[in-house]
Amino acid sequence: ENVSSPKIAFLLRKQWTLYSATPLYKFSRAHLKGYAKLLSAFVAAEKQKGLAVEVGVELGVKVAFSSLPDLKCSDQDEAAILVQLSSRSPASSKKSEEKLVWSGCFCCVSGNDLSENAPQDFIYLPLFLTNGAETYTSIVGSWFQKTFDCSFRRLAISPLNLSWMVAMWTACKVEKSASATELVFSVPCLPQPLNISYAIHPEDAKALWDTIQKTPEEVTQEEVDVFMDCLYSHFYRHFKIHLSATKLVKVSTAIALAHSDGIIKFLQSQYLTGVLMLLTELAISQIQ
């Protein structure tokens, strides 16, 4: 599915930190402007601890809430919610002087029947992506917890899920000028951290995958295992290092970049919803 909407393009080529979020209680899309004023006051109060802050008073940080109906796969999915914090210098009141300092996006892409089966008064947006300073993430997260009785957890990505990602993304068709497919492995039990970077030409990786995949548009665990074993064998043949004894911590392809710490960077708009679908699935599994 080709996502060309300018409202969605902001997700591309930025580093996003992933969280899983429990359902929001009594969140109403009709009150987004009110939420923006309340969160703005909360941010200002946190930045100026001990001082009373009047709701709606501009104190350097402007908050905007918006709904993103384009960021979903089916009618059952809830429209995503975007929260943006912009800073404004006290000397300037022009909108052009505002600088975006933090973004957060709640979404549920192909969350099956989550929304239909959610209890009354709850909205299910299990995947939460943030871009910006962790201090703002902490402040915004704290406000959401207090206001909508929800909680957040960093969404780590296991080596198994990273291997699935590199296999699935290798299978995707992209332009020939695509960057190399790269896998980064962490070597355990060493006094100093040591990583091994393994770069593969994208056409070579695609050719290998095409010899393994049996059914187009379908990926199995067995195929992913064979794909990774082939890469490991090739590496051992040249460098006499068993990558199976290391830990896969990062994958980088033409489609996206993902790190085990729960960091993602989307690179192709046409595969954006597909990647978000996988991340939604991971967020749901962590909550359940």
WOQUIRA-V835348 format. One record per pair of residues at least 4 apart in sequence whose C-alpha atoms are under 8 Angstrom apart, sorted by the first residue. I is the first residue (numbers start at 1). GAP is how many residues later the second one is. D is the distance in whole Angstrom. If there is no record, write none. Layout:
i=I gap=GAP d=D
i=I gap=GAP d=D
This chain:
i=1 gap=269 d=6
i=1 gap=270 d=7
i=1 gap=272 d=7
i=2 gap=267 d=7
i=2 gap=268 d=4
i=2 gap=269 d=7
i=3 gap=5 d=7
i=3 gap=6 d=8
i=3 gap=266 d=6
i=3 gap=267 d=5
i=3 gap=268 d=8
i=3 gap=269 d=7
i=3 gap=270 d=8
i=4 gap=4 d=7
i=4 gap=5 d=7
i=4 gap=265 d=7
i=4 gap=266 d=8
i=5 gap=4 d=6
i=5 gap=65 d=7
i=6 gap=4 d=7
i=7 gap=61 d=7
i=7 gap=63 d=8
i=8 gap=60 d=8
i=8 gap=62 d=7
i=8 gap=63 d=7
i=9 gap=260 d=7
i=10 gap=4 d=8
i=11 gap=255 d=7
i=12 gap=253 d=7
i=12 gap=254 d=5
i=12 gap=255 d=6
i=12 gap=256 d=7
i=12 gap=257 d=7
i=13 gap=252 d=6
i=13 gap=253 d=6
i=13 gap=254 d=6
i=14 gap=117 d=7
i=14 gap=251 d=6
i=14 gap=252 d=7
i=15 gap=116 d=6
i=15 gap=248 d=7
i=15 gap=249 d=6
i=15 gap=250 d=5
i=16 gap=113 d=6
i=16 gap=114 d=5
i=16 gap=115 d=5
i=16 gap=247 d=6
i=16 gap=248 d=5
i=16 gap=249 d=6
i=17 gap=112 d=6
i=17 gap=113 d=5
i=17 gap=114 d=6
i=17 gap=245 d=6
i=17 gap=246 d=5
i=17 gap=247 d=7
i=18 gap=109 d=7
i=18 gap=110 d=6
i=18 gap=111 d=5
i=18 gap=112 d=7
i=18 gap=136 d=6
i=18 gap=137 d=5
i=18 gap=138 d=8
i=18 gap=244 d=5
i=18 gap=245 d=6
i=18 gap=246 d=7
i=19 gap=108 d=6
i=19 gap=109 d=5
i=19 gap=110 d=6
i=19 gap=133 d=6
i=19 gap=134 d=5
i=19 gap=135 d=4
i=19 gap=136 d=5
i=19 gap=243 d=8
i=19 gap=264 d=7
i=20 gap=106 d=5
i=20 gap=107 d=5
i=20 gap=108 d=6
i=20 gap=132 d=6
i=20 gap=133 d=5
i=20 gap=134 d=6
i=20 gap=135 d=6
i=20 gap=263 d=5
i=20 gap=264 d=7
i=20 gap=266 d=7
i=20 gap=267 d=7
i=21 gap=104 d=7
i=21 gap=105 d=5
i=21 gap=106 d=6
i=21 gap=107 d=6
i=21 gap=129 d=7
i=21 gap=130 d=6
i=21 gap=131 d=5
i=21 gap=132 d=7
i=21 gap=262 d=8
i=21 gap=266 d=7
i=22 gap=102 d=7
i=22 gap=103 d=8
i=22 gap=104 d=6
i=22 gap=128 d=5
i=22 gap=129 d=6
i=22 gap=130 d=7
i=22 gap=265 d=7
i=23 gap=99 d=6
i=23 gap=100 d=5
i=23 gap=101 d=5
i=23 gap=102 d=6
i=23 gap=103 d=7
i=23 gap=127 d=6
i=24 gap=98 d=5
i=24 gap=99 d=5
i=24 gap=100 d=6
i=24 gap=101 d=8
i=24 gap=124 d=5
i=24 gap=125 d=7
i=24 gap=126 d=6
i=25 gap=96 d=6
i=25 gap=97 d=5
i=25 gap=98 d=7
i=25 gap=123 d=5
i=25 gap=124 d=6
i=25 gap=125 d=7
i=26 gap=95 d=5
i=26 gap=96 d=6
i=26 gap=97 d=8
i=26 gap=122 d=7
i=27 gap=94 d=8
i=27 gap=95 d=7
i=27 gap=96 d=7
i=27 gap=121 d=7
i=28 gap=4 d=7
i=29 gap=38 d=8
i=31 gap=4 d=6
i=32 gap=4 d=6
i=32 gap=33 d=6
i=32 gap=34 d=7
i=33 gap=4 d=7
i=33 gap=31 d=7
i=33 gap=32 d=7
i=34 gap=4 d=6
i=35 gap=4 d=6
i=35 gap=30 d=7
i=36 gap=4 d=6
i=36 gap=27 d=5
i=36 gap=28 d=5
i=36 gap=29 d=6
i=37 gap=4 d=6
i=37 gap=18 d=6
i=37 gap=19 d=5
i=37 gap=26 d=7
i=38 gap=4 d=6
i=38 gap=17 d=6
i=38 gap=18 d=7
i=39 gap=4 d=6
i=39 gap=24 d=7
i=39 gap=101 d=7
i=39 gap=104 d=7
i=40 gap=4 d=6
i=40 gap=15 d=8
i=40 gap=16 d=7
i=40 gap=21 d=7
i=40 gap=22 d=6
i=40 gap=23 d=5
i=41 gap=4 d=6
i=41 gap=12 d=6
i=41 gap=13 d=7
i=41 gap=14 d=5
i=41 gap=15 d=7
i=41 gap=16 d=7
i=42 gap=4 d=6
i=42 gap=101 d=7
i=43 gap=4 d=6
i=43 gap=18 d=8
i=43 gap=96 d=7
i=43 gap=97 d=8
i=44 gap=4 d=6
i=44 gap=9 d=7
i=44 gap=15 d=6
i=44 gap=16 d=8
i=44 gap=17 d=7
i=45 gap=4 d=6
i=45 gap=5 d=8
i=45 gap=6 d=7
i=45 gap=7 d=7
i=45 gap=8 d=6
i=46 gap=93 d=7
i=53 gap=4 d=7
i=58 gap=4 d=7
i=59 gap=31 d=8
i=60 gap=27 d=5
i=60 gap=28 d=5
i=60 gap=29 d=6
i=60 gap=30 d=6
i=61 gap=24 d=6
i=61 gap=25 d=6
i=61 gap=26 d=4
i=61 gap=27 d=6
i=62 gap=23 d=6
i=62 gap=24 d=5
i=62 gap=25 d=6
i=62 gap=26 d=7
i=63 gap=20 d=7
i=63 gap=21 d=6
i=63 gap=22 d=5
i=63 gap=23 d=6
i=64 gap=19 d=6
i=64 gap=20 d=5
i=64 gap=21 d=7
i=65 gap=16 d=7
i=65 gap=17 d=6
i=65 gap=18 d=5
i=65 gap=19 d=7
i=66 gap=15 d=6
i=66 gap=16 d=5
i=66 gap=17 d=7
i=67 gap=12 d=6
i=67 gap=13 d=6
i=67 gap=14 d=5
i=67 gap=15 d=6
i=68 gap=11 d=6
i=68 gap=12 d=5
i=68 gap=13 d=6
i=68 gap=14 d=7
i=69 gap=9 d=8
i=69 gap=10 d=4
i=69 gap=11 d=6
i=70 gap=9 d=7
i=71 gap=8 d=6
i=71 gap=9 d=6
i=71 gap=36 d=7
i=71 gap=38 d=7
i=71 gap=202 d=7
i=72 gap=5 d=6
i=72 gap=6 d=7
i=72 gap=7 d=6
i=72 gap=8 d=7
i=72 gap=35 d=8
i=72 gap=36 d=7
i=72 gap=37 d=5
i=72 gap=38 d=7
i=72 gap=201 d=7
i=73 gap=4 d=7
i=73 gap=36 d=6
i=73 gap=37 d=5
i=73 gap=200 d=7
i=74 gap=35 d=8
i=74 gap=36 d=7
i=76 gap=34 d=8
i=76 gap=35 d=8
i=76 gap=36 d=7
i=76 gap=37 d=7
i=76 gap=39 d=6
i=76 gap=40 d=7
i=77 gap=31 d=6
i=77 gap=32 d=6
i=77 gap=33 d=6
i=77 gap=34 d=6
i=77 gap=35 d=8
i=77 gap=38 d=6
i=78 gap=29 d=7
i=78 gap=30 d=6
i=78 gap=37 d=7
i=78 gap=45 d=8
i=78 gap=46 d=7
i=78 gap=47 d=7
i=79 gap=28 d=7
i=79 gap=29 d=8
i=80 gap=25 d=7
i=80 gap=26 d=5
i=80 gap=27 d=4
i=80 gap=28 d=7
i=80 gap=45 d=7
i=81 gap=24 d=6
i=81 gap=25 d=5
i=81 gap=26 d=7
i=82 gap=21 d=7
i=82 gap=22 d=6
i=82 gap=23 d=5
i=82 gap=24 d=7
i=83 gap=20 d=6
i=83 gap=21 d=5
i=83 gap=22 d=6
i=84 gap=16 d=7
i=84 gap=17 d=8
i=84 gap=18 d=6
i=84 gap=19 d=5
i=84 gap=20 d=6
i=85 gap=15 d=6
i=85 gap=16 d=6
i=85 gap=17 d=5
i=85 gap=18 d=6
i=86 gap=12 d=6
i=86 gap=13 d=5
i=86 gap=14 d=4
i=86 gap=15 d=5
i=86 gap=16 d=7
i=87 gap=11 d=6
i=87 gap=12 d=5
i=87 gap=13 d=6
i=87 gap=14 d=6
i=88 gap=4 d=7
i=88 gap=5 d=7
i=88 gap=9 d=6
i=88 gap=10 d=5
i=88 gap=11 d=7
i=89 gap=4 d=8
i=89 gap=8 d=8
i=89 gap=9 d=8
i=92 gap=5 d=7
i=93 gap=4 d=7
i=94 gap=4 d=7
i=101 gap=31 d=6
i=101 gap=32 d=8
i=102 gap=28 d=7
i=102 gap=29 d=6
i=102 gap=30 d=4
i=102 gap=31 d=7
i=102 gap=34 d=7
i=102 gap=35 d=8
i=103 gap=27 d=6
i=103 gap=28 d=5
i=103 gap=29 d=6
i=104 gap=24 d=7
i=104 gap=25 d=6
i=104 gap=26 d=4
i=104 gap=27 d=6
i=104 gap=33 d=8
i=105 gap=23 d=6
i=105 gap=24 d=5
i=105 gap=25 d=7
i=106 gap=19 d=6
i=106 gap=20 d=7
i=106 gap=21 d=6
i=106 gap=22 d=5
i=106 gap=23 d=7
i=107 gap=18 d=5
i=107 gap=19 d=7
i=107 gap=20 d=5
i=107 gap=21 d=6
i=107 gap=173 d=8
i=108 gap=16 d=7
i=108 gap=17 d=5
i=108 gap=18 d=6
i=108 gap=19 d=6
i=108 gap=169 d=8
i=108 gap=172 d=6
i=109 gap=164 d=7
i=109 gap=167 d=6
i=109 gap=168 d=5
i=109 gap=171 d=6
i=110 gap=167 d=6
i=110 gap=170 d=8
i=111 gap=4 d=8
i=111 gap=166 d=8
i=111 gap=169 d=7
i=111 gap=170 d=7
i=113 gap=4 d=6
i=114 gap=4 d=6
i=114 gap=10 d=7
i=115 gap=8 d=7
i=115 gap=9 d=6
i=118 gap=4 d=6
i=118 gap=5 d=7
i=118 gap=6 d=7
i=126 gap=154 d=7
i=126 gap=157 d=6
i=126 gap=158 d=6
i=126 gap=161 d=8
i=127 gap=152 d=7
i=127 gap=153 d=5
i=127 gap=156 d=6
i=127 gap=157 d=8
i=130 gap=7 d=7
i=132 gap=4 d=7
i=132 gap=5 d=7
i=133 gap=4 d=7
i=134 gap=4 d=6
i=135 gap=4 d=6
i=136 gap=4 d=6
i=137 gap=4 d=6
i=138 gap=4 d=6
i=139 gap=4 d=6
i=140 gap=4 d=6
i=141 gap=4 d=6
i=141 gap=10 d=8
i=141 gap=11 d=7
i=142 gap=4 d=6
i=143 gap=4 d=6
i=144 gap=4 d=6
i=144 gap=5 d=7
i=144 gap=6 d=7
i=145 gap=4 d=5
i=145 gap=5 d=5
i=145 gap=6 d=6
i=146 gap=4 d=8
i=154 gap=108 d=7
i=155 gap=106 d=8
i=155 gap=107 d=5
i=155 gap=127 d=8
i=155 gap=128 d=7
i=155 gap=131 d=8
i=156 gap=104 d=6
i=156 gap=105 d=5
i=156 gap=106 d=4
i=157 gap=4 d=6
i=157 gap=5 d=7
i=157 gap=102 d=7
i=157 gap=103 d=4
i=157 gap=104 d=7
i=157 gap=105 d=6
i=158 gap=4 d=6
i=158 gap=91 d=8
i=158 gap=102 d=6
i=159 gap=4 d=6
i=159 gap=88 d=7
i=159 gap=89 d=5
i=159 gap=90 d=6
i=159 gap=101 d=7
i=160 gap=4 d=6
i=161 gap=4 d=6
i=162 gap=4 d=6
i=162 gap=86 d=7
i=162 gap=87 d=8
i=162 gap=88 d=7
i=162 gap=89 d=7
i=162 gap=96 d=7
i=162 gap=97 d=8
i=162 gap=98 d=7
i=163 gap=4 d=6
i=163 gap=61 d=7
i=163 gap=65 d=7
i=163 gap=85 d=8
i=163 gap=88 d=8
i=164 gap=4 d=6
i=164 gap=57 d=8
i=164 gap=60 d=6
i=165 gap=4 d=6
i=165 gap=86 d=8
i=166 gap=4 d=6
i=166 gap=85 d=6
i=166 gap=86 d=8
i=166 gap=87 d=7
i=167 gap=4 d=6
i=167 gap=42 d=7
i=167 gap=57 d=6
i=167 gap=60 d=7
i=168 gap=4 d=7
i=168 gap=51 d=7
i=169 gap=84 d=7
i=169 gap=85 d=8
i=169 gap=86 d=6
i=169 gap=87 d=8
i=170 gap=11 d=8
i=170 gap=32 d=7
i=170 gap=35 d=6
i=170 gap=36 d=6
i=170 gap=39 d=7
i=170 gap=83 d=7
i=171 gap=35 d=6
i=171 gap=38 d=7
i=171 gap=39 d=7
i=172 gap=83 d=8
i=174 gap=4 d=7
i=174 gap=80 d=7
i=176 gap=27 d=8
i=178 gap=24 d=7
i=178 gap=76 d=6
i=179 gap=22 d=8
i=179 gap=23 d=7
i=179 gap=74 d=7
i=179 gap=75 d=6
i=180 gap=19 d=6
i=180 gap=20 d=6
i=180 gap=21 d=5
i=180 gap=22 d=5
i=180 gap=72 d=8
i=180 gap=73 d=7
i=180 gap=74 d=7
i=181 gap=18 d=6
i=181 gap=19 d=5
i=181 gap=20 d=6
i=181 gap=21 d=5
i=181 gap=24 d=7
i=181 gap=70 d=8
i=181 gap=71 d=6
i=181 gap=72 d=5
i=181 gap=73 d=7
i=182 gap=15 d=7
i=182 gap=16 d=6
i=182 gap=17 d=4
i=182 gap=18 d=6
i=182 gap=69 d=6
i=182 gap=70 d=5
i=182 gap=71 d=7
i=183 gap=14 d=6
i=183 gap=15 d=5
i=183 gap=16 d=6
i=183 gap=65 d=7
i=183 gap=66 d=8
i=183 gap=67 d=6
i=183 gap=68 d=5
i=183 gap=69 d=6
i=184 gap=11 d=7
i=184 gap=12 d=6
i=184 gap=13 d=4
i=184 gap=14 d=6
i=184 gap=64 d=6
i=184 gap=65 d=6
i=184 gap=66 d=5
i=184 gap=67 d=6
i=185 gap=10 d=5
i=185 gap=11 d=5
i=185 gap=12 d=6
i=185 gap=58 d=7
i=185 gap=61 d=6
i=185 gap=62 d=5
i=185 gap=63 d=4
i=185 gap=64 d=6
i=185 gap=65 d=7
i=186 gap=7 d=8
i=186 gap=8 d=6
i=186 gap=9 d=5
i=186 gap=10 d=6
i=186 gap=60 d=6
i=186 gap=61 d=5
i=186 gap=62 d=6
i=186 gap=63 d=6
i=187 gap=6 d=7
i=187 gap=7 d=6
i=187 gap=8 d=6
i=187 gap=9 d=7
i=187 gap=58 d=8
i=187 gap=59 d=5
i=187 gap=60 d=7
i=188 gap=5 d=8
i=188 gap=58 d=6
i=188 gap=59 d=7
i=190 gap=4 d=7
i=200 gap=4 d=7
i=200 gap=5 d=6
i=201 gap=4 d=6
i=202 gap=4 d=6
i=202 gap=51 d=8
i=203 gap=4 d=6
i=204 gap=4 d=6
i=205 gap=4 d=6
i=206 gap=4 d=6
i=207 gap=4 d=7
i=208 gap=4 d=7
i=208 gap=19 d=7
i=209 gap=4 d=6
i=209 gap=18 d=7
i=212 gap=11 d=6
i=212 gap=14 d=7
i=212 gap=15 d=7
i=213 gap=5 d=8
i=213 gap=6 d=7
i=213 gap=10 d=6
i=215 gap=4 d=8
i=219 gap=4 d=7
i=219 gap=5 d=7
i=220 gap=4 d=6
i=221 gap=4 d=6
i=222 gap=4 d=6
i=223 gap=4 d=6
i=224 gap=4 d=6
i=225 gap=4 d=6
i=226 gap=4 d=6
i=227 gap=4 d=7
i=228 gap=4 d=6
i=229 gap=4 d=6
i=230 gap=4 d=6
i=231 gap=4 d=6
i=232 gap=4 d=6
i=232 gap=10 d=7
i=232 gap=11 d=6
i=232 gap=12 d=7
i=233 gap=4 d=6
i=234 gap=4 d=7
i=235 gap=4 d=6
i=235 gap=5 d=7
i=235 gap=6 d=7
i=235 gap=7 d=8
i=235 gap=8 d=8
i=236 gap=4 d=4
i=236 gap=5 d=5
i=236 gap=6 d=6
i=236 gap=7 d=8
i=242 gap=4 d=8
i=243 gap=4 d=8
i=248 gap=12 d=8
i=249 gap=10 d=6
i=249 gap=11 d=5
i=249 gap=12 d=8
i=250 gap=7 d=8
i=250 gap=8 d=6
i=250 gap=9 d=4
i=250 gap=10 d=6
i=251 gap=6 d=6
i=251 gap=7 d=5
i=251 gap=8 d=7
i=252 gap=4 d=6
i=252 gap=5 d=4
i=252 gap=6 d=6
i=253 gap=4 d=6
i=254 gap=13 d=7
i=254 gap=14 d=7
i=255 gap=11 d=7
i=255 gap=12 d=5
i=255 gap=13 d=5
i=255 gap=16 d=7
i=256 gap=8 d=7
i=256 gap=9 d=6
i=256 gap=10 d=5
i=256 gap=11 d=5
i=256 gap=12 d=7
i=257 gap=7 d=6
i=257 gap=8 d=5
i=257 gap=9 d=7
i=257 gap=10 d=8
i=258 gap=4 d=7
i=258 gap=5 d=6
i=258 gap=6 d=5
i=258 gap=7 d=7
i=259 gap=4 d=5
i=259 gap=5 d=7
i=266 gap=6 d=7
i=268 gap=4 d=6
i=271 gap=4 d=6
i=272 gap=4 d=6
i=273 gap=4 d=6
i=274 gap=4 d=7
i=275 gap=4 d=6
i=276 gap=4 d=6
i=277 gap=4 d=6
i=278 gap=4 d=6
i=279 gap=4 d=6
i=280 gap=4 d=6
i=281 gap=4 d=6
i=282 gap=4 d=6
i=283 gap=4 d=6
i=284 gap=4 d=6
